Amino acid sequence: MNEANNMTKYSLRSWVLVLALAPTILVGILLGSYFTINRFYELEETLIDQASNIIEPLAIAAEVGLDSKDFETTKRLITAAQLNKASLVQFIAIFDVNNRVVVTSHHYKNHEVMRYDKPLSSMLRTELEQVGDSMILRSPIFNNSAIKPIDNFDENNQPIEAEVVKLGYISILINKENALLEQHRAAVAAFIIVLIGVQLNLFFTFRLVKNVTQPITEMVRVVAKIREGKLDTRLTGNLIGELDLLKRGINAMAGSLSEYHDEMQQNIDQATSDLRETLEQIEIQNVELDMAKKRALEASRIKSEFLANMSHELRTPLNGVIGFAKQLLKTPLHSSQQDYIRTIERSATNLLSIINDILDFSKLEAGKMVLENMPFSLREVIEETVTMLSSSAREKEIDLVIDVDPRIPEDVTGDAMRFSQVITNLVGNAVKFTDSGSVQLKMQLEEIADGSVHVRTEIIDTGIGIDADKLASLFQAFGQADSSISRRFGGTGLGLVITKRLVNRMGGQIGCNSEPQQGSTFWFSLPLNLSQYPISDSLPIGTLKNKSILLFEPNPLSHHAIERMLTRWGLKVTKATTSKQLEFIVTQSSHLFDYGLFSCKGIAASGNAAELLKVTKPKVNYLMLITNCVESEEVFSQLRPYIDKQLTMPIGEKRLSSSLIDPQSTIEAEALPLPMPFAIPEAKENLTVLAVDDNPANLKLIDTLLNELVTQVHIADNGDAAVQLAKQRSFDLIFMDIQMPGTDGISATKQIRQNSANRNTPIIAVTAHAIAEERERISSSGMNGYLPKPIDETALKNVIHKWKNKPKFTHFDQRTLNWELCLTQANNKPDLALDMLKMLLKSLPESVEHINSALASFDQQGMLTCIHKLHGASCYCGVPTTQQLCQEIESGLKKGIAVEDVEPEILELLDELTKVESAANQVITQLSVDVKDDK
């Protein structure tokens, strides 16, 4: 990448010049250098040859004069030779064997350089020595007349060379000026030749640049203009070779682009015009959508108001119908009148159930359904829910079985009411569409991970089944598998769609598998959070270990479920599935059993039920009878003397374990009741109660119910009258209707709280409204509780019992600490609520310290950890303001907001924790004794 960038820094002209000149210059320099150096060597070798041709003859000629000591002749000889070659030979000197100058060609001041500085014996031939710009040649002078012939041989028969006698040597000083001059001339000639070659190369290079690079540069300029949008730009002139083809291609491309641009501009203009029209239409549609949205919001508001009014208007008369039907049943009536009244009550209750389904469906459709997240006991909720449906199963003589996986934890958090509603709908449908056989509720553990448990619940029946092509319509609103079903079994067709949407809202899935005449299996998989606190009361199951029990249950489903529970508790189970097996066990075995658990249906099917129990009773210390059918009083009266306790199907873990751990003979209390002419009145509570309702029927009903439960009842038919009564005297409890003309229940409550003798009196909202917004408005208005219409006598008793001895907290705001909310979050268990409040109070000093430390150092992660922990603890202790502040701070920190940006909320939280600590100490002090008494 860097190389490519470096290449683009230089122009094409520069590249052409460099690539054209560089090879020529380099080759010229190399060739010129080669030939110049070669010329230098040739001149020097020629000079040496010339000098050798002079000195060697002189050495031979000088032998005679030197041998005969005729130095004059020798001088003339060398002088003549020097003068003959004066341009070449600068000085000649002859030395004897003693290295002394004998003869010189002329006087030379520096003749010492001519002397041979090595032994004369080492000079065997002519030798050369370079001295500056001159050259000295030395050649030995031999005495040829002294050479003897070769006649001697060595040991290897090789001739021995004769000794050569040297007379001296001759030295010639050669002048190299001419040779150097010729060398310089050769170098200059080579430089001139290279320079001429470079100039010629430059000439042709510039021609190349002119004919190639300039057109290319022009093409680049034209392309740049075309890119800028000047599509009418064209290349002109005649170009050579492929450049002309490139010019034509660029001109053709520019022409095509111009045509495309014109066409595109026309399309853009057309698209702009169309878009302008579309935008105008969209603007009109936006206005229409805005108007439609406003209409939809208004319709939603009207729908919510309609639901509220529908709930109130329908429940209000039903309250009177159901309430007075129950009151009539308490009066002396003959059997036909009682049957009529029960029919009225059942019809009104069914109508109320239909209304509740419609309201639930409407709330789910509008997204108004609010799910709670409170701890509850899973098995208790299942057993209570299924037990409410057991009467319908007994009437149809259907076996209703509960089978819960023992690995599933007991204490979980979620919306217990909606969970119960899902089970009620599915089990109720299974019972409704099953004429014979069984309905089994089977719950299995899927996984436990990250503080949550995933359970799969299956409701398996042996009913009429569903065709495969009808399964898709099961979970649709107002849809059923067959149109004739609604005529045969009744129902609105909303149960399953409500169930499906509830399961989906809780994060689960639901489905169905079925075959016609083979039964159906409805299943749903649901995640539930694990509770941090124990909800259910723990029983000493360990006391049952190694105890013996005789189990007689012919039905395989019930038999398997009960046997698995008993085995898990450590009991030694002896099983019998037929009356003959049971009779064989009790007659042939001498073993005594601690417990006996028999099925009434199995005993009755034997034909001699009383005789069989009479034989069995001596072998069993504590005999329990499971009644899973509608037995006649005559049959039951025969079995009563031999049984210690009666248990109705379905058998749940809680009820069975408590019966085994604390065996008491309660058969008389649990025997089938005999018809009574009227109910026995209970003792009244010594309380003064105010009841407020604008509907005369409802006011008369609640007055009647309250007069049976408390000593003094005052009534008011409007809010203003209630406020006046509250100013005149104090009450122990006030039941306030919400929707009244003039001063409604909420306004009346505010006035009573502000200026009356009942500022701290518990005020219970009595309303037919069933939507969540109404309940939130009630709880935030200062009311202490909620009693829905139609009024149930048992619920009314519970409210009175709950509030008759409750302390009145007046020293702190209910938003700081709401004991009733804390009690609700603890599944209405005072001891558990108190324990959770104590745990919160104990953790407050440490939490405050960590918050202050994290705030001082602006430690975001530390602050998030502390606030998250405090938020989790505040969810179960009835501290709404603290919970809200923790939620706001935690949400902000998780979004990356700095600690200093949420410092105001943190300081507000610290102030609120101080209030919570003071309020919690007051509540714990006042309630500790009450909780112990309640226990």
Disulfide bonds with the S-S distance in Angstrom:
none
